[in-house]
Amino acid sequence: MDNIYTLYLIFAVLLTLAIARIQKRKDRFPPGPPGLPVVGNLFNSPKGHSWLAYQSWSTLYGSDIIHFKLFSNHVFVVSSSTVAKELFEKRSNIYSDRHQKVMVHELTGWDRNLALMSYSERWRTHRRHFHQYFRPDAVPAYHPCITTEVHKLLAAALDAPNDCIKHFRYMAGSATLNIVYAIETQPEDDPILIVAERGAQCLSEIVNAGSFLVDSVPALKYVPGWFPGAGWKKQAAVWREQVDALHFRPFEIAKAAYDSGNAKPCITTSLLDGLNKSADKKEYEQMVINVTALAYQAGTDTTVTSLTTLVLAMLFYPEVQAAARAEIDRVVGCDRLPELGDKESLPYITAVTKEVLRWHPALPLAVPHRTIEDDEYQGYFIPKGSLVIGNTWAILRDPSRYANPEMFNPSRFLTSEGTLDPDVPDPTEGFGYGRRICVGRHFAMDIMWLTVANVLAVFEINESVDAFGRVVKAREEYTTGLFSAPKDMKATFKPRSAAAVKLIRSVVAES
């Protein structure tokens, strides 16, 4: 009996120590809003523009890292570059995984997307193939195609000066479809471009719809679509069709041309050259499908959203337009359009591009990272399986990094002599963090720079007028969701002169 009592005593002590350890770890979480039992912060977590709420929580609790819970999931939000670099870069072996959500990864098929894949050998294989086509020294091969599409954009803006967003999306989509699949798009209502755009917009729609209960209760994925309250299941099926079309339709066209011996040089053709050398042809072909679809997305969504922000900034800050045009006129002149080879000579245009990314990042919140083991940061406990989110908005609006962050001020990136200031941090956080940073960022930056330079060289961006001749005032209102863009953006592109019109027409004719 004494042995039994001894065992009971040992068990009780161990249990008490375990409970105390758990409670101690709980007390060591970063500060955050109070939650409820079981559901945690489900009812007081932000439903829209969450980056603003997280920024205010960070200020309220006086911490660059905050914590809350959604059911059993621990969520940490990082709001400073110091913490982001420490966790996402220096401890990237712990913080590079992704949370696998039922709606996104299983029901709608986004598990094929490199940015959303779990941190695994499969991810590394996809990233390695993607990187070889979008590393800095590979991107210049795409400059002629980018230049042609930007010139077409200028001509389209002459003919339809009030449809700038449409022109941006067509330019970016057409350039990437050509580079990735060697598909040349039709001027209007191109069917492949429409399919690709719907698929690319799908993910943002899913995020805009908010959190889904099936992500917290995975068993709900087996509920039939006809079951009362299961309308989300039918919507998931629609989204799945759009995601599948994005991945397969352009690829099938490029693959048919390849099989017939009529393939033009493009990323898909180059990747398919390795098909016969692969040990598992089916797996290799699926990798090609996934990589090429991501290449399309990498060249469109961020670019279009950022260019829309450029238009808004030019309406609010006409002095920036004037300064940009003055630099272009002084360096390039009026007899030709700016080229990517002029970048070193046009630091103010580069500064404008950087400021667009900083002022309103296209992705205000980074895609959540997931920890693969327990960790500790400055005494705070971060459990295995936690979601850790970089609040890009807060980091790029940090007054300790960027003075007067609410202002659109490209000069913040320049020295007093007008050259780029190496001491001012680039807004690279807009492309993600650590090992999960966007591999296509160099390509996206080149498209954006050339578009900014060309548009400002030949156009004045003005507020539009309605049918009664009244000026439609621009508003700094942005959509919520994965990508955040200006709402109901309206502007007019007015040619600077008759010479500018003639220059645009002649350049497009030569193309």
VOVOGU-514120 format. One record per residue (C-alpha): residue in three letters; x, y, z; residue number from 1. Coordinates in nm, 3 decimals. Layout:
residu px py pz num
Ala X Y Z NUM
...
END
This chain:
residu px py pz num
Met 0.000 0.000 0.000 1
Asp 0.286 0.237 0.078 2
Asn 0.415 0.187 -0.277 3
Ile 0.073 0.275 -0.421 4
Tyr 0.051 0.592 -0.211 5
Thr 0.402 0.681 -0.320 6
Leu 0.305 0.640 -0.685 7
Tyr -0.008 0.853 -0.631 8
Leu 0.205 1.119 -0.466 9
Ile 0.458 1.119 -0.751 10
Phe 0.176 1.137 -1.007 11
Ala 0.013 1.429 -0.823 12
Val 0.342 1.619 -0.807 13
Leu 0.412 1.563 -1.176 14
Leu 0.059 1.670 -1.267 15
Thr 0.090 1.983 -1.055 16
Leu 0.423 2.069 -1.218 17
Ala 0.278 2.013 -1.567 18
Ile -0.021 2.237 -1.493 19
Ala 0.209 2.501 -1.348 20
Arg 0.432 2.484 -1.657 21
Ile 0.134 2.524 -1.890 22
Gln 0.003 2.814 -1.683 23
Lys 0.348 2.973 -1.678 24
Arg 0.374 2.945 -2.056 25
Lys 0.025 3.092 -2.090 26
Asp 0.128 3.387 -1.876 27
Arg 0.429 3.437 -2.103 28
Phe 0.229 3.504 -2.419 29
Pro 0.260 3.856 -2.562 30
Pro -0.020 4.099 -2.469 31
Gly -0.342 4.100 -2.666 32
Pro -0.719 4.140 -2.640 33
Pro -0.902 3.919 -2.388 34
Gly -1.092 3.623 -2.531 35
Leu -1.361 3.375 -2.432 36
Pro -1.329 3.010 -2.336 37
Val -1.320 2.764 -2.630 38
Val -1.371 3.022 -2.912 39
Gly -1.099 3.260 -2.795 40
Asn -1.115 3.593 -2.981 41
Leu -1.358 3.476 -3.249 42
Phe -1.608 3.751 -3.168 43
Asn -1.371 4.043 -3.112 44
Ser -1.123 3.978 -3.393 45
Pro -1.142 4.233 -3.678 46
Lys -1.369 4.147 -3.973 47
Gly -1.219 4.390 -4.224 48
His -0.903 4.600 -4.270 49
Ser -0.754 4.389 -3.992 50
Trp -0.409 4.542 -4.039 51
Leu -0.542 4.867 -3.894 52
Ala -0.692 4.688 -3.592 53
Tyr -0.369 4.497 -3.530 54
Gln -0.172 4.820 -3.555 55
Ser -0.398 4.984 -3.297 56
Trp -0.370 4.679 -3.068 57
Ser 0.008 4.701 -3.092 58
Thr -0.010 5.066 -2.987 59
Leu -0.266 4.995 -2.712 60
Tyr -0.062 4.717 -2.553 61
Gly 0.274 4.881 -2.619 62
Ser 0.417 4.576 -2.791 63
Asp 0.561 4.502 -3.138 64
Ile 0.418 4.150 -3.113 65
Ile 0.063 4.076 -2.999 66
His -0.121 3.750 -2.933 67
Phe -0.478 3.625 -2.957 68
Lys -0.657 3.293 -3.016 69
Leu -0.914 3.164 -3.264 70
Phe -1.050 2.845 -3.111 71
Ser -0.733 2.644 -3.035 72
Asn -0.515 2.835 -3.284 73
His -0.258 3.076 -3.142 74
Val -0.209 3.385 -3.358 75
Phe 0.082 3.628 -3.325 76
Val 0.101 3.955 -3.521 77
Val 0.438 4.122 -3.574 78
Ser 0.437 4.500 -3.623 79
Ser 0.804 4.598 -3.641 80
Ser 1.085 4.522 -3.882 81
Thr 1.312 4.423 -3.592 82
Val 1.084 4.142 -3.477 83
Ala 1.006 4.041 -3.836 84
Lys 1.375 4.001 -3.921 85
Glu 1.447 3.810 -3.603 86
Leu 1.165 3.559 -3.650 87
Phe 1.114 3.528 -4.027 88
Glu 1.479 3.562 -4.134 89
Lys 1.713 3.462 -3.851 90
Arg 1.481 3.180 -3.739 91
Ser 1.347 3.091 -4.082 92
Asn 1.395 2.718 -4.014 93
Ile 1.112 2.748 -3.759 94
Tyr 0.892 3.017 -3.919 95
Ser 0.866 2.918 -4.287 96
Asp 0.570 2.679 -4.285 97
Arg 0.212 2.759 -4.391 98
His -0.115 2.681 -4.219 99
Gln -0.314 2.432 -4.428 100
Lys -0.678 2.546 -4.436 101
Val -0.959 2.323 -4.557 102
Met -1.132 2.588 -4.768 103
Val -0.819 2.718 -4.937 104
His -0.608 2.405 -4.971 105
Glu -0.859 2.121 -5.001 106
Leu -1.192 2.251 -5.130 107
Thr -1.070 2.516 -5.376 108
Gly -0.735 2.372 -5.484 109
Trp -0.494 2.642 -5.378 110
Asp -0.258 2.378 -5.237 111
Arg -0.088 2.402 -5.580 112
Asn 0.021 2.760 -5.515 113
Leu 0.388 2.795 -5.415 114
Ala 0.309 3.081 -5.177 115
Leu 0.060 2.864 -4.987 116
Met 0.237 2.526 -4.989 117
Ser 0.361 2.375 -4.665 118
Tyr 0.734 2.406 -4.605 119
Ser 0.851 2.078 -4.755 120
Glu 1.060 1.916 -5.026 121
Arg 0.768 1.970 -5.265 122
Trp 0.783 2.344 -5.190 123
Arg 1.160 2.352 -5.238 124
Thr 1.132 2.177 -5.576 125
His 0.868 2.423 -5.698 126
Arg 1.060 2.723 -5.570 127
Arg 1.383 2.608 -5.733 128
His 1.218 2.583 -6.075 129
Phe 1.035 2.915 -6.031 130
His 1.348 3.093 -5.916 131
Gln 1.552 3.001 -6.223 132
Tyr 1.317 3.209 -6.442 133
Phe 1.269 3.506 -6.208 134
Arg 1.608 3.558 -6.046 135
Pro 1.749 3.909 -6.107 136
Asp 1.978 3.808 -6.393 137
Ala 1.695 3.623 -6.574 138
Val 1.441 3.905 -6.574 139
Pro 1.611 4.127 -6.841 140
Ala 1.522 3.865 -7.102 141
Tyr 1.157 3.970 -7.053 142
His 1.219 4.344 -7.094 143
Pro 1.131 4.357 -7.468 144
Cys 0.791 4.196 -7.403 145
Ile 0.726 4.421 -7.104 146
Thr 0.817 4.728 -7.307 147
Thr 0.581 4.633 -7.592 148
Glu 0.288 4.585 -7.355 149
Val 0.354 4.912 -7.172 150
His 0.353 5.094 -7.507 151
Lys 0.019 4.931 -7.589 152
Leu -0.108 5.055 -7.253 153
Leu -0.021 5.413 -7.351 154
Ala -0.210 5.379 -7.679 155
Ala -0.511 5.228 -7.500 156
Ala -0.510 5.521 -7.256 157
Leu -0.521 5.763 -7.550 158
Asp -0.833 5.594 -7.687 159
Ala -1.004 5.535 -7.352 160
Pro -0.854 5.782 -7.101 161
Asn -1.096 5.694 -6.819 162
Asp -1.029 5.318 -6.804 163
Cys -0.687 5.314 -6.642 164
Ile -0.753 5.009 -6.421 165
Lys -0.870 4.805 -6.718 166
His -0.558 4.907 -6.910 167
Phe -0.329 4.814 -6.620 168
Arg -0.484 4.469 -6.586 169
Tyr -0.469 4.401 -6.959 170
Met -0.105 4.515 -6.978 171
Ala 0.015 4.303 -6.687 172
Gly -0.193 4.001 -6.787 173
Ser -0.094 4.015 -7.151 174
Ala 0.276 4.048 -7.071 175
Thr 0.282 3.755 -6.832 176
Leu 0.070 3.527 -7.052 177
Asn 0.313 3.591 -7.336 178
Ile 0.624 3.537 -7.125 179
Val 0.493 3.231 -6.942 180
Tyr 0.287 3.055 -7.213 181
Ala 0.370 3.237 -7.541 182
Ile 0.000 3.323 -7.565 183
Glu -0.073 3.648 -7.750 184
Thr -0.390 3.807 -7.623 185
Gln -0.669 3.970 -7.819 186
Pro -0.719 4.347 -7.774 187
Glu -1.065 4.302 -7.624 188
Asp -1.228 4.028 -7.414 189
Asp -0.953 3.773 -7.461 190
Pro -1.097 3.438 -7.336 191
Ile -0.772 3.308 -7.186 192
Leu -0.703 3.638 -7.013 193
Ile -1.055 3.632 -6.868 194
Val -1.006 3.276 -6.738 195
Ala -0.670 3.369 -6.587 196
Glu -0.807 3.686 -6.425 197
Arg -1.104 3.505 -6.269 198
Gly -0.876 3.242 -6.123 199
Ala -0.629 3.499 -5.992 200
Gln -0.910 3.702 -5.832 201
Cys -1.056 3.391 -5.673 202
Leu -0.813 3.375 -5.380 203
Ser -0.883 3.735 -5.282 204
Glu -1.257 3.656 -5.298 205
Ile -1.207 3.364 -5.062 206
Val -1.020 3.584 -4.818 207
Asn -1.278 3.863 -4.853 208
Ala -1.548 3.613 -4.756 209
Gly -1.379 3.581 -4.417 210
Ser -1.299 3.280 -4.203 211
Phe -1.491 2.960 -4.265 212
Leu -1.613 2.735 -3.985 213
Val -1.490 2.432 -4.180 214
Asp -1.133 2.553 -4.118 215
Ser -1.190 2.517 -3.744 216
Val -1.414 2.208 -3.770 217
Pro -1.265 2.010 -4.063 218
Ala -1.530 1.737 -4.040 219
Leu -1.777 1.984 -4.196 220
Lys -1.609 1.934 -4.534 221
Tyr -1.806 1.608 -4.563 222
Val -2.141 1.792 -4.536 223
Pro -2.326 1.772 -4.874 224
Gly -2.386 2.097 -5.061 225
Trp -2.765 2.060 -5.040 226
Phe -2.760 2.052 -4.658 227
Pro -2.920 2.361 -4.497 228
Gly -2.656 2.624 -4.420 229
Ala -2.398 2.464 -4.649 230
Gly -2.409 2.732 -4.919 231
Trp -2.036 2.778 -4.868 232
Lys -1.988 2.427 -5.010 233
Lys -2.152 2.526 -5.339 234
Gln -1.945 2.844 -5.354 235
Ala -1.631 2.637 -5.293 236
Ala -1.719 2.424 -5.597 237
Val -1.749 2.739 -5.813 238
Trp -1.414 2.866 -5.686 239
Arg -1.258 2.524 -5.754 240
Glu -1.362 2.545 -6.120 241
Gln -1.203 2.890 -6.149 242
Val -0.880 2.777 -5.984 243
Asp -0.861 2.469 -6.206 244
Ala -0.916 2.681 -6.517 245
Leu -0.637 2.919 -6.412 246
His -0.395 2.630 -6.382 247
Phe -0.498 2.416 -6.679 248
Arg -0.641 2.628 -6.964 249
Pro -0.331 2.836 -7.051 250
Phe -0.106 2.535 -6.991 251
Glu -0.308 2.314 -7.225 252
Ile -0.263 2.569 -7.506 253
Ala 0.112 2.588 -7.453 254
Lys 0.140 2.209 -7.416 255
Ala -0.054 2.149 -7.741 256
Ala 0.184 2.382 -7.927 257
Tyr 0.480 2.202 -7.771 258
Asp 0.352 1.856 -7.865 259
Ser 0.288 1.967 -8.224 260
Gly 0.636 2.111 -8.260 261
Asn 0.505 2.468 -8.298 262
Ala 0.598 2.597 -7.954 263
Lys 0.740 2.947 -7.922 264
Pro 1.006 3.029 -7.662 265
Cys 0.847 3.079 -7.320 266
Ile 0.879 2.955 -6.963 267
Thr 0.638 2.664 -7.019 268
Thr 0.829 2.545 -7.326 269
Ser 1.157 2.558 -7.135 270
Leu 1.014 2.363 -6.843 271
Leu 0.858 2.101 -7.070 272
Asp 1.201 2.033 -7.220 273
Gly 1.281 1.858 -6.893 274
Leu 0.974 1.633 -6.903 275
Asn 1.143 1.336 -7.069 276
Lys 1.431 1.349 -6.822 277
Ser 1.205 1.332 -6.518 278
Ala 1.166 1.012 -6.318 279
Asp 0.796 1.074 -6.253 280
Lys 0.647 1.244 -6.560 281
Lys 0.304 1.297 -6.406 282
Glu 0.448 1.467 -6.100 283
Tyr 0.684 1.678 -6.313 284
Glu 0.403 1.795 -6.540 285
Gln 0.194 1.893 -6.238 286
Met 0.491 2.093 -6.110 287
Val 0.510 2.275 -6.446 288
Ile 0.137 2.353 -6.429 289
Asn 0.172 2.490 -6.076 290
Val 0.484 2.698 -6.144 291
Thr 0.351 2.857 -6.462 292
Ala 0.018 2.946 -6.302 293
Leu 0.199 3.113 -6.015 294
Ala 0.418 3.302 -6.262 295
Tyr 0.104 3.455 -6.411 296
Gln -0.024 3.559 -6.068 297
Ala 0.314 3.700 -5.962 298
Gly 0.311 3.934 -6.259 299
Thr -0.043 4.065 -6.228 300
Asp -0.213 4.108 -5.890 301
Thr 0.056 4.303 -5.703 302
Thr 0.140 4.505 -6.014 303
Val -0.217 4.612 -6.092 304
Thr -0.297 4.694 -5.729 305
Ser 0.020 4.901 -5.690 306
Leu -0.036 5.091 -6.015 307
Thr -0.387 5.178 -5.900 308
Thr -0.237 5.320 -5.583 309
Leu 0.004 5.520 -5.801 310
Val -0.294 5.686 -5.973 311
Leu -0.451 5.776 -5.639 312
Ala -0.123 5.919 -5.510 313
Met -0.079 6.132 -5.824 314
Leu -0.426 6.279 -5.774 315
Phe -0.352 6.366 -5.412 316
Tyr 0.003 6.489 -5.472 317
Pro 0.023 6.674 -5.807 318
Glu 0.362 6.817 -5.704 319
Val 0.501 6.461 -5.725 320
Gln 0.371 6.432 -6.081 321
Ala 0.542 6.758 -6.169 322
Ala 0.873 6.652 -6.013 323
Ala 0.866 6.316 -6.191 324
Arg 0.794 6.475 -6.529 325
Ala 1.070 6.731 -6.474 326
Glu 1.324 6.454 -6.415 327
Ile 1.209 6.259 -6.722 328
Asp 1.220 6.570 -6.943 329
Arg 1.565 6.659 -6.818 330
Val 1.718 6.309 -6.855 331
Val 1.523 6.144 -7.137 332
Gly 1.383 6.441 -7.325 333
Cys 1.061 6.447 -7.525 334
Asp 1.172 6.261 -7.836 335
Arg 1.157 5.911 -7.690 336
Leu 0.999 5.716 -7.406 337
Pro 1.187 5.608 -7.092 338
Glu 1.345 5.261 -7.103 339
Leu 1.452 5.024 -6.830 340
Gly 1.811 5.110 -6.922 341
Asp 1.738 5.463 -6.793 342
Lys 1.668 5.345 -6.440 343
Glu 2.004 5.450 -6.293 344
Ser 1.955 5.798 -6.439 345
Leu 1.601 5.842 -6.305 346
Pro 1.629 5.803 -5.925 347
Tyr 1.314 6.006 -5.857 348
Ile 1.104 5.762 -6.064 349
Thr 1.257 5.476 -5.865 350
Ala 1.173 5.663 -5.545 351
Val 0.811 5.707 -5.662 352
Thr 0.788 5.333 -5.724 353
Lys 0.924 5.255 -5.378 354
Glu 0.689 5.502 -5.214 355
Val 0.387 5.345 -5.386 356
Leu 0.481 5.009 -5.232 357
Arg 0.535 5.169 -4.890 358
Trp 0.239 5.408 -4.873 359
His -0.030 5.146 -4.944 360
Pro 0.118 4.797 -4.977 361
Ala -0.082 4.569 -5.206 362
Leu -0.078 4.301 -4.933 363
Pro -0.112 4.493 -4.604 364
Leu -0.087 4.163 -4.415 365
Ala 0.156 3.894 -4.521 366
Val 0.031 3.540 -4.575 367
Pro 0.056 3.381 -4.225 368
His 0.365 3.181 -4.140 369
Arg 0.334 2.869 -3.920 370
Thr 0.583 2.754 -3.659 371
Ile 0.708 2.396 -3.684 372
Glu 0.833 2.380 -3.323 373
Asp 0.804 2.564 -2.992 374
Asp 1.002 2.887 -2.971 375
Glu 1.066 3.175 -2.736 376
Tyr 1.118 3.542 -2.817 377
Gln 1.218 3.795 -2.551 378
Gly 1.059 3.581 -2.283 379
Tyr 0.738 3.522 -2.479 380
Phe 0.633 3.164 -2.555 381
Ile 0.534 3.083 -2.917 382
Pro 0.395 2.727 -2.939 383
Lys 0.445 2.487 -3.227 384
Gly 0.171 2.525 -3.488 385
Ser 0.113 2.895 -3.417 386
Leu 0.024 3.141 -3.693 387
Val 0.267 3.433 -3.711 388
Ile 0.162 3.725 -3.933 389
Gly 0.374 4.014 -4.051 390
Asn 0.172 4.335 -4.033 391
Thr 0.328 4.493 -4.341 392
Trp 0.106 4.798 -4.313 393
Ala 0.231 4.878 -3.962 394
Ile 0.594 4.810 -4.051 395
Leu 0.585 5.037 -4.357 396
Arg 0.401 5.307 -4.160 397
Asp 0.647 5.295 -3.870 398
Pro 0.749 5.660 -3.799 399
Ser 1.085 5.545 -3.663 400
Arg 1.170 5.416 -4.012 401
Tyr 0.979 5.666 -4.226 402
Ala 0.909 6.018 -4.101 403
Asn 0.550 6.139 -4.153 404
Pro 0.447 5.795 -4.286 405
Glu 0.095 5.905 -4.383 406
Met 0.238 6.137 -4.649 407
Phe 0.324 6.020 -4.999 408
Asn 0.678 6.152 -5.020 409
Pro 0.920 5.985 -5.267 410
Ser 1.198 6.220 -5.156 411
Arg 1.229 6.020 -4.834 412
Phe 1.429 5.767 -5.040 413
Leu 1.669 6.030 -5.179 414
Thr 1.971 6.214 -5.048 415
Ser 1.992 6.592 -5.053 416
Glu 2.180 6.556 -5.385 417
Gly 1.886 6.368 -5.538 418
Thr 2.045 6.023 -5.549 419
Leu 1.896 5.712 -5.390 420
Asp 1.977 5.700 -5.020 421
Pro 2.117 5.357 -4.921 422
Asp 2.044 5.429 -4.554 423
Val 1.667 5.437 -4.608 424
Pro 1.523 5.082 -4.600 425
Asp 1.350 4.957 -4.912 426
Pro 0.985 4.853 -4.861 427
Thr 1.064 4.488 -4.938 428
Glu 0.819 4.379 -4.668 429
Gly 0.550 4.436 -4.930 430
Phe 0.667 4.114 -5.095 431
Gly 0.669 3.898 -4.782 432
Tyr 0.930 3.775 -4.537 433
Gly 1.218 3.535 -4.498 434
Arg 1.222 3.225 -4.714 435
Arg 0.861 3.292 -4.819 436
Ile 0.937 3.627 -4.983 437
Cys 0.791 3.657 -5.335 438
Val 1.042 3.519 -5.584 439
Gly 0.883 3.720 -5.866 440
Arg 0.941 4.058 -5.701 441
His 1.218 4.164 -5.940 442
Phe 0.994 4.099 -6.240 443
Ala 0.703 4.287 -6.077 444
Met 0.927 4.583 -5.991 445
Asp 1.051 4.615 -6.349 446
Ile 0.696 4.616 -6.491 447
Met 0.591 4.872 -6.237 448
Trp 0.894 5.100 -6.286 449
Leu 0.860 5.107 -6.664 450
Thr 0.485 5.175 -6.643 451
Val 0.532 5.459 -6.394 452
Ala 0.805 5.619 -6.607 453
Asn 0.616 5.588 -6.936 454
Val 0.279 5.702 -6.806 455
Leu 0.422 6.010 -6.633 456
Ala 0.634 6.093 -6.938 457
Val 0.334 6.145 -7.168 458
Phe 0.024 6.187 -6.949 459
Glu -0.115 6.410 -6.679 460
Ile -0.323 6.211 -6.432 461
Asn -0.629 6.418 -6.342 462
Glu -0.950 6.367 -6.150 463
Ser -1.235 6.257 -6.374 464
Val -1.562 6.443 -6.428 465
Asp -1.913 6.303 -6.428 466
Ala -2.182 6.339 -6.694 467
Phe -2.269 6.685 -6.558 468
Gly -1.911 6.811 -6.575 469
Arg -1.856 6.790 -6.199 470
Val -1.516 6.678 -6.071 471
Val -1.524 6.334 -5.906 472
Lys -1.304 6.375 -5.600 473
Ala -1.072 6.086 -5.524 474
Arg -1.098 5.924 -5.183 475
Glu -0.840 5.728 -4.987 476
Glu -1.068 5.428 -4.938 477
Tyr -0.931 5.077 -4.985 478
Thr -1.083 4.733 -5.019 479
Thr -1.023 4.468 -4.755 480
Gly -0.898 4.116 -4.811 481
Leu -0.571 3.958 -4.921 482
Phe -0.509 4.235 -5.178 483
Ser -0.613 4.588 -5.087 484
Ala -0.676 4.833 -5.371 485
Pro -0.838 5.178 -5.396 486
Lys -1.218 5.158 -5.408 487
Asp -1.402 5.285 -5.715 488
Met -1.087 5.441 -5.860 489
Lys -1.169 5.705 -6.123 490
Ala -0.916 5.918 -6.306 491
Thr -0.843 6.061 -6.648 492
Phe -0.521 6.029 -6.845 493
Lys -0.467 6.352 -7.038 494
Pro -0.186 6.368 -7.298 495
Arg 0.071 6.629 -7.204 496
Ser 0.095 6.762 -7.559 497
Ala 0.030 6.688 -7.925 498
Ala 0.394 6.577 -7.944 499
Ala 0.326 6.319 -7.672 500
Val 0.034 6.180 -7.873 501
Lys 0.248 6.158 -8.185 502
Leu 0.526 5.984 -7.990 503
Ile 0.288 5.721 -7.852 504
Arg 0.140 5.648 -8.195 505
Ser 0.481 5.618 -8.359 506
Val 0.622 5.387 -8.090 507
Val 0.321 5.154 -8.106 508
Ala 0.337 5.150 -8.486 509
Glu 0.703 5.046 -8.469 510
Ser 0.617 4.769 -8.222 511
END
